[in-house]
Amino acid sequence: MTTPSSRSLAVALAAIIAAASNAGCSSSAPPVTCPAGHTACGGICFDLRTNPLSCGACLKRCAAGAACVAGSCQCPAAAPDPCGAAPGTCVALGSDPLNCGTCGATCGLGTCGAGSCACNTDATSCPAPGPLCVDLPNDPANCGACRNVCPAGATCTAGVCQCPASAPDTCGSAPGACVYM
């Protein structure tokens, strides 16, 4: 049963929720006044010359690790290259093993120097895409040969894909999956 006090509370709560959901939508809302050198972006004041969340234009984000200098995003000297979907991340293409020479080129079992992967002594060099230095005898994504993918549930042992005894058969299109038939 609804009492007068609970109904008043419900009406007050509904009014608060309606006001909060309509905040900033009313044409009669006063405009945002920003300090000198700042610009209103979606009701928030930003310094477009220095703010990495609104650099040079409202809501134009800089890459992770970058600074906004005079309205332009700048990655630091140690990681001068932006990579990834906008806004991206600042990396060093010359030495980053996850972005070696080009964005997204991963060295895997190797190091990156001067923009090229150098594979560890026990690793094999494979062409892109994917890790460039792999362990052919044990890597289920490069088992015995570059990009030779083992079936789901299999292991790679001595360069050969092996399904477990509990699911010794493969099913489905390559690479398939280990199953028990």
C-alpha positions, 0 to 999 in steps of 0.5 A: 500500500502506498502512503502519502509520504512514500508517494511524495518520496517517489515523486521527488526521486522521479523529479531528481532522476529526470533533472539529472538525465536532462542536465545539459540538454535544456536550451535554457541552460547557461553556456559554460564560461571557461577561463582565458585560454580554455575552450568549452568541449562538451561542457568541460573546459580544456586548454587545447594547447596543452591537454592531451585529451583535447589537443588542438581540437575538442576531444582530439586525444593524443597517443598514450605517452604523448604530450600536447605541445602548442596544440600538437600531439608529440610522442617523447624522444624515447618512443617517437612513433605512434602505433595502433588504432587512433589515438594509439600508443607511442613506441620506438619502432627501432627497439620495441619487440612488439612493434619492430620496424613497423607497428604490430610486427612482433619479434616473439622469441627475439629482440628488436634492434635498429627496426629488425628482429634478431631471433634467439639462438633456439628460435626460427625466423618466420615471415609476418604476420605473427611473431617473427621468431618462433620455437618450431619444435614446441609452438602449437601455432608454428609446429614444425613449420612457420604458421603450421597451426595444431588442432585446438587441444593439441600440443606441439612436441618435437615439431609434430602436433599431437592430440591427447589420448582422451581426444585422439581424432581431429574434426573440422576444417584445418586446423580443426580440433582434437575430439574423441569419435 
